[in-house]
Amino acid sequence: MSDPDPVVFVVDDDQHIRTSLPRALRMRGFTVEAYESAQAFLDAYDENRIGCLVLDYGMPGMSGLELQEHINRKGYLLPIIFITGHGGIPESVQAMKGGAVDFLEKPFRQSVLVERIETACKMAAEMAEAAGRARAAASRFDRLTAREQEIVDFILEHPGEVTSKEIGRILEISPRTVDHHRARILEKLEVRSVVELVDLAKGPMRKI
């Protein structure tokens, strides 16, 4: 089953923008949803949906920048393209520091916005794929017993001292017991070597 198409979420208090922009984007093949306020968007948003946000910077109530800060705090994988009718350099710098893909001033060329949306949707898909790999890696680490986890933590913290003899000395268990645990660790983590174990542990959701 193929992944659903990414969604372009348009959030703008200007009725004309909410009508004309989604229409133009749909004609280019995008799936679009439009919201009149930041809160309306948050009330409807499902973080499992892949897409990007075309966001008006200056809105009553929660501003575009405040919505960006909220999204960053929540860790939503949602690239943002700001659009504004009265933005300046300080505003654009602040938005870009927050991770925005771009900051476009109205009126903007539709072709430029489409290019940014395509970039943002690609970023969203890549982030979702990376997050999926991290979740899968984290689920493997959850299979470990407390002792196995202790050995893994030692290996990750002391990559130059991974012999069973050295691990056994530090943990006060026999090298033979360490060998048994290491075999089980590799089996549970579905890796073949310490190098692969370290690579697996580099996932963003892995906590040591």
C-alpha positions in Angstrom: 0.0 0.0 0.0 1.6 3.3 -1.1 1.9 6.3 1.2 -0.7 9.0 0.9 0.2 12.2 -1.0 1.7 14.9 1.2 -0.7 17.6 2.3 -0.1 21.3 1.8 -1.7 23.1 4.8 -2.5 26.7 4.1 -3.1 28.8 7.2 -4.1 32.4 6.5 -6.7 34.8 7.9 -7.2 36.3 4.4 -10.3 34.7 2.8 -9.0 35.5 -0.7 -5.7 33.6 0.0 -7.6 30.7 1.5 -9.7 30.4 -1.7 -7.4 31.3 -4.5 -4.1 29.7 -3.3 -5.6 26.2 -2.6 -7.4 26.3 -6.0 -4.2 27.1 -7.8 -2.2 24.5 -5.9 -4.8 21.8 -6.6 -4.6 22.5 -10.3 -0.9 21.6 -10.0 -1.8 18.3 -8.4 -1.3 19.1 -4.7 -3.6 18.0 -1.9 -4.5 21.1 0.0 -6.3 22.0 3.2 -6.9 25.6 4.3 -7.5 27.1 7.7 -8.4 30.6 8.8 -6.3 30.6 12.0 -3.5 28.9 13.8 -5.8 27.4 16.4 -8.2 26.0 13.7 -5.2 24.3 12.1 -4.0 22.8 15.4 -7.5 21.6 16.3 -7.6 19.6 13.0 -3.9 18.6 12.6 -2.9 15.0 12.7 0.9 14.7 13.2 1.0 11.4 11.4 0.1 13.1 8.1 3.1 14.1 5.9 3.1 17.5 4.4 4.2 21.1 4.7 2.7 24.3 6.1 2.2 27.5 4.1 1.8 30.0 6.9 0.8 33.6 7.1 3.2 35.4 9.4 0.9 38.1 10.8 -2.5 36.8 12.0 -4.7 37.8 14.9 -4.7 35.5 17.9 -1.8 33.1 17.6 0.7 34.6 15.1 2.5 32.5 12.5 5.7 32.8 14.5 4.0 31.6 17.6 2.5 28.6 15.7 6.0 27.8 14.4 7.3 27.9 18.0 4.5 25.5 19.1 5.2 23.1 16.2 8.9 23.1 17.1 8.2 22.4 20.8 5.9 19.5 19.9 8.5 18.1 17.5 6.0 17.9 14.5 7.8 17.0 11.3 6.2 19.8 9.4 8.4 22.1 7.2 7.1 25.7 7.1 7.0 28.3 4.3 6.0 31.7 5.6 4.1 34.2 3.5 3.5 37.7 4.6 2.2 41.1 3.3 4.1 43.2 5.8 7.2 41.3 6.8 10.7 42.7 7.1 14.2 41.5 7.7 13.9 40.9 11.4 10.8 38.8 11.0 12.3 36.8 8.2 15.5 36.2 10.2 13.5 35.0 13.2 11.4 32.7 11.1 14.5 31.2 9.3 16.2 30.7 12.7 13.2 28.7 13.7 13.8 26.3 10.7 11.5 27.8 8.1 12.1 26.7 4.5 11.5 30.2 3.2 9.9 33.6 4.0 8.0 35.0 1.0 6.5 38.4 0.8 3.2 39.0 -0.9 2.7 39.3 -3.8 5.0 36.3 -4.6 5.4 34.4 -7.9 3.3 31.2 -7.8 6.2 29.3 -9.5 8.5 30.3 -6.6 6.0 29.1 -4.0 5.4 25.8 -5.8 9.2 25.2 -5.9 9.4 25.8 -2.2 6.4 23.5 -1.5 8.0 20.7 -3.5 11.2 21.2 -1.5 9.3 21.2 1.8 7.3 18.1 0.9 10.4 16.2 0.0 12.0 17.3 3.3 8.8 16.1 5.2 9.0 12.7 3.5 12.6 12.3 4.3 12.1 13.3 8.0 9.1 10.9 8.3 11.3 8.1 6.8 14.1 8.9 9.2 11.7 9.0 12.2 10.2 5.6 11.1 13.7 4.1 11.1 14.4 5.6 14.5 11.2 4.1 15.9 12.1 0.7 14.5 15.5 0.9 16.0 14.1 2.0 19.4 11.8 -1.0 19.4 14.7 -3.3 19.0 16.5 -1.8 22.0 13.3 -2.3 24.0 13.8 -6.1 23.6 17.0 -6.1 25.7 17.1 -7.2 29.4 18.6 -4.8 32.0 21.9 -6.6 31.9 22.0 -6.6 28.1 21.2 -2.9 28.1 24.0 -2.4 30.6 26.5 -4.1 28.3 25.2 -2.1 25.3 25.6 1.2 27.2 29.2 0.2 28.1 30.0 -0.6 24.5 28.6 2.7 23.2 30.3 4.7 25.9 33.7 2.9 25.6 34.0 1.8 21.9 37.7 1.2 22.4 37.2 -1.3 25.2 34.7 -3.8 23.9 36.4 -7.1 24.6 34.4 -9.5 26.6 37.3 -9.7 29.1 37.3 -5.9 29.7 33.5 -5.7 29.9 33.4 -8.6 32.4 36.0 -6.9 34.5 34.1 -3.6 34.7 30.7 -5.3 35.3 32.2 -8.0 37.5 30.9 -10.9 35.5 32.8 -13.6 33.6 33.9 -13.1 30.0 31.9 -16.3 29.1 28.8 -14.7 30.5 29.5 -11.5 28.5 29.9 -13.6 25.4 26.5 -15.1 26.0 24.9 -11.7 26.5 26.6 -10.3 23.4 25.3 -13.1 21.2 21.8 -12.4 22.5 22.2 -8.7 22.0 23.2 -9.1 18.4 20.3 -11.4 17.8 17.7 -9.1 19.4 19.0 -6.0 17.7 19.3 -7.8 14.3 22.9 -6.7 13.8 26.0 -8.7 13.0 28.8 -6.6 14.6 29.6 -3.9 17.1 30.0 -1.5 14.2 26.4 -2.2 13.1 25.2 -1.9 16.7 26.8 1.6 17.0 25.3 2.7 13.7 21.9 1.5 14.9 22.2 3.4 18.2 22.8 6.7 16.3 19.1 7.0 15.5 17.6 10.2 16.9 15.2 8.4 19.2 17.9 6.3 20.8 18.7 7.5 24.4 21.8 6.3 26.3 
